[in-house]
């Protein structure tokens, strides 16, 4: 039975840096759940051979596409690259997900089903039924505080404003003034959601369980996290007073 949204042209992208052990099973999982999807892998010159594996997957399956970048340029720029690709190639829906299985493909049908009524659907850790697995208290506290801050400053109508597992209506991305986005790190998720809200997007959420990665090492960088909080304050205070 086809899942909701499968009749539309769907692009699912993931940004990779040293994700060789996760990439093959992830692509397989996506295509098992949504067989008609196209999968875009954006690799930042991973030294572990992830980019080579991505090319092999693309050679074996025409639904898989690859963009190679010269180095580690940041998650925000990778998602922007995928968004622009989705707009240029005239997809209807665009999904971003992490490459480390913290975003399980099994939630894709719920994300896509929500697009019948929304323009952005968030895989949310902070609505009933959602949650996290094996997170330390410090990480939970920081995530809760940042979400509270941006919901207040940017008037974002969502509980999980920092989660990256999202589906976007590509026609609305054309209206979201992505060229104004300043964030390149973790703050990208909140800023792009703010741009979507200003473009009139209807924002919805569906519960997910965010799990720790299956293989490899985490890319979470405390220095980058603090830099992103500074960026959110830089963006959020003017937004609170209606200055863009």
C-alpha positions as CSV (number, residue, x, y, z in Angstrom):
1,X,0.0,0.0,0.0
2,X,1.5,3.4,-1.0
3,X,2.2,5.8,1.9
4,X,0.8,9.3,1.9
5,X,2.8,11.7,-0.2
6,X,4.3,9.0,-2.4
7,X,2.4,10.3,-5.4
8,X,4.4,13.5,-5.2
9,X,8.0,13.9,-6.3
10,X,10.0,13.5,-3.1
11,X,13.6,14.2,-2.4
12,X,15.2,12.8,0.8
13,X,18.6,14.2,1.6
14,X,21.3,13.4,4.2
15,X,24.6,15.1,4.8
16,X,27.5,12.8,5.5
17,X,31.0,13.1,7.1
18,X,32.5,9.8,8.1
19,X,29.2,7.8,7.9
20,X,30.4,4.9,5.8
21,X,29.0,2.3,8.2
22,X,25.5,3.9,8.4
23,X,25.0,5.1,4.8
24,X,24.1,1.9,3.0
25,X,21.5,0.7,5.5
26,X,20.1,4.2,5.7
27,X,19.5,4.5,2.0
28,X,18.0,1.0,1.9
29,X,15.7,1.9,4.8
30,X,14.5,5.0,3.1
31,X,13.7,3.3,-0.1
32,X,12.0,0.4,1.6
33,X,9.6,2.9,3.3
34,X,9.1,5.2,0.4
35,X,10.1,3.3,-2.8
36,X,9.5,6.2,-5.2
37,X,11.8,8.7,-3.3
38,X,15.0,10.0,-4.7
39,X,17.9,10.1,-2.2
40,X,20.5,12.8,-2.3
41,X,23.7,12.3,-0.4
42,X,25.9,15.4,0.3
43,X,29.3,14.3,1.4
44,X,32.0,16.7,2.7
45,X,35.0,14.8,1.5
46,X,34.8,12.2,4.2
47,X,38.2,10.6,4.9
48,X,36.6,7.2,5.7
49,X,35.4,6.7,2.1
50,X,31.8,7.6,2.6
51,X,31.9,9.6,-0.6
52,X,33.2,6.6,-2.6
53,X,30.4,4.4,-1.1
54,X,27.8,7.1,-2.0
55,X,29.1,6.9,-5.6
56,X,28.8,3.1,-5.6
57,X,25.2,3.4,-4.3
58,X,24.3,5.9,-7.0
59,X,25.9,3.7,-9.7
60,X,23.7,0.8,-8.6
61,X,20.5,2.7,-8.2
62,X,19.3,5.7,-10.4
63,X,17.2,7.0,-7.5
64,X,20.4,7.9,-5.6
65,X,22.2,11.1,-6.3
66,X,25.5,12.4,-4.8
67,X,27.0,15.9,-4.4
68,X,30.6,16.0,-3.3
69,X,31.9,19.1,-1.5
70,X,35.6,20.0,-1.0
71,X,35.6,19.7,2.8
72,X,33.6,19.9,6.0
73,X,31.5,23.0,5.4
74,X,28.8,22.6,8.0
75,X,25.3,21.0,8.3
76,X,23.5,24.2,7.5
77,X,25.2,24.8,4.2
78,X,24.6,21.1,3.3
79,X,20.9,21.4,3.9
80,X,20.8,24.7,2.0
81,X,22.5,22.9,-0.9
82,X,19.9,20.2,-0.8
83,X,17.0,22.7,-0.6
84,X,18.3,24.5,-3.7
85,X,18.7,21.2,-5.5
86,X,15.1,20.3,-4.7
87,X,13.9,23.7,-6.0
88,X,16.0,23.5,-9.2
89,X,14.9,20.0,-9.9
90,X,11.2,20.9,-9.2
91,X,10.5,18.3,-6.5
92,X,7.2,18.7,-4.6
93,X,8.5,17.7,-1.1
94,X,11.9,17.7,0.5
95,X,12.9,15.7,3.6
96,X,16.1,16.2,5.5
97,X,17.4,13.5,7.9
98,X,20.6,12.7,9.7
99,X,22.8,10.0,8.4
100,X,23.5,8.2,11.7
101,X,20.1,6.6,12.3
102,X,19.1,9.0,15.0
103,X,16.3,9.7,12.5
104,X,14.7,6.4,11.8
105,X,13.2,6.0,8.3
106,X,10.1,4.4,9.8
107,X,8.8,7.9,10.7
108,X,8.7,9.0,7.0
109,X,5.1,8.0,6.4
110,X,3.9,10.1,9.3
111,X,5.9,13.1,8.1
112,X,4.5,12.8,4.6
113,X,1.0,12.3,5.8
114,X,1.1,15.6,7.7
115,X,2.0,17.4,4.5
116,X,-1.7,17.1,3.5
117,X,-2.4,19.9,6.0
118,X,1.0,21.6,6.5
119,X,3.9,23.1,4.6
120,X,6.6,22.0,7.1
121,X,6.4,18.9,9.2
122,X,8.8,18.3,12.1
123,X,9.8,15.0,13.5
124,X,9.4,16.1,17.1
125,X,10.9,14.9,20.3
126,X,8.8,17.2,22.4
127,X,5.2,16.3,21.5
128,X,3.2,13.4,23.1
129,X,4.7,10.1,22.0
130,X,8.1,11.7,21.2
131,X,11.3,11.5,23.1
132,X,15.0,10.8,23.2
133,X,17.0,7.7,24.1
134,X,20.2,7.7,26.2
135,X,20.6,11.5,26.4
136,X,22.6,12.9,29.4
137,X,20.8,15.4,31.5
138,X,23.0,18.3,30.4
139,X,22.1,17.7,26.7
140,X,18.4,17.5,27.6
141,X,18.6,20.8,29.5
142,X,20.4,22.6,26.8
143,X,17.9,21.4,24.1
144,X,14.9,22.4,26.3
145,X,16.4,25.8,27.0
146,X,17.3,26.6,23.4
147,X,13.8,25.6,22.2
148,X,12.2,27.7,24.8
149,X,14.3,30.7,23.9
150,X,13.6,30.6,20.1
151,X,9.9,29.8,20.6
152,X,9.7,33.0,22.6
153,X,12.0,35.3,20.5
154,X,11.0,34.1,17.1
155,X,7.4,33.2,17.9
156,X,7.8,29.8,16.4
157,X,4.6,27.6,16.6
158,X,6.4,24.3,17.3
159,X,7.7,22.4,20.3
160,X,10.8,21.1,18.6
161,X,12.5,23.9,16.8
162,X,16.0,22.4,16.7
163,X,15.3,19.0,15.3
164,X,16.6,18.4,11.8
165,X,14.2,15.6,10.8
166,X,11.7,17.6,8.7
167,X,9.7,17.6,5.5
168,X,9.2,20.9,3.6
169,X,6.9,21.9,0.7
170,X,9.3,22.9,-2.0
171,X,7.0,25.6,-3.4
172,X,7.1,27.3,0.0
173,X,10.9,27.2,0.1
174,X,10.9,29.4,-3.0
175,X,9.1,32.0,-0.8
176,X,11.2,31.7,2.3
177,X,14.1,34.0,1.3
178,X,16.7,31.4,2.0
179,X,19.4,33.8,0.7
180,X,18.9,35.7,4.0
181,X,20.0,32.8,6.2
182,X,23.1,33.6,8.2
183,X,23.5,30.4,10.2
184,X,25.9,27.7,9.1
185,X,25.9,25.5,12.2
186,X,23.3,24.1,14.7
187,X,21.3,27.4,14.7
188,X,20.4,26.8,11.0
189,X,17.4,24.6,12.0
190,X,15.8,27.4,14.0
191,X,16.6,30.1,11.5
192,X,15.2,28.3,8.5
193,X,12.0,27.5,10.5
194,X,11.7,31.2,11.3
195,X,12.1,32.0,7.6
196,X,9.4,29.5,6.8
197,X,7.0,31.0,9.4
198,X,7.5,34.4,7.9
199,X,6.7,33.0,4.5
200,X,3.3,31.9,5.9
201,X,4.1,28.2,6.2
202,X,1.7,26.0,8.2
203,X,4.0,24.1,10.6
204,X,3.1,20.7,12.1
205,X,4.8,18.1,14.2
206,X,4.7,14.3,14.5
207,X,6.3,12.4,17.3
208,X,9.6,10.6,16.9
209,X,12.1,8.9,19.2
210,X,15.5,10.4,18.7
211,X,18.0,7.6,19.2
212,X,21.8,7.7,19.6
213,X,23.8,6.9,16.4
214,X,24.2,3.3,15.5
215,X,27.9,3.6,14.4
216,X,30.6,6.2,14.2
217,X,31.3,9.1,16.4
218,X,29.1,12.1,17.2
219,X,29.8,15.4,15.4
220,X,28.4,17.5,18.3
221,X,30.9,20.2,19.1
222,X,30.4,22.2,22.3
223,X,32.2,25.3,20.9
224,X,29.9,25.3,17.8
225,X,26.9,24.8,20.1
226,X,27.8,28.0,22.0
227,X,28.5,29.8,18.8
228,X,25.0,28.8,17.5
229,X,23.3,30.0,20.7
230,X,25.0,33.4,20.1
231,X,23.7,33.4,16.6
232,X,20.2,32.6,17.8
233,X,20.3,35.6,20.1
234,X,21.7,37.8,17.3
235,X,18.7,36.8,15.1
236,X,16.1,36.3,17.8
237,X,16.2,39.7,19.6
238,X,15.5,41.7,16.4
239,X,12.9,39.1,15.4
240,X,11.1,39.6,18.7
241,X,10.8,43.4,17.9
242,X,9.8,42.8,14.3
243,X,13.1,43.8,12.8
244,X,14.3,41.5,10.0
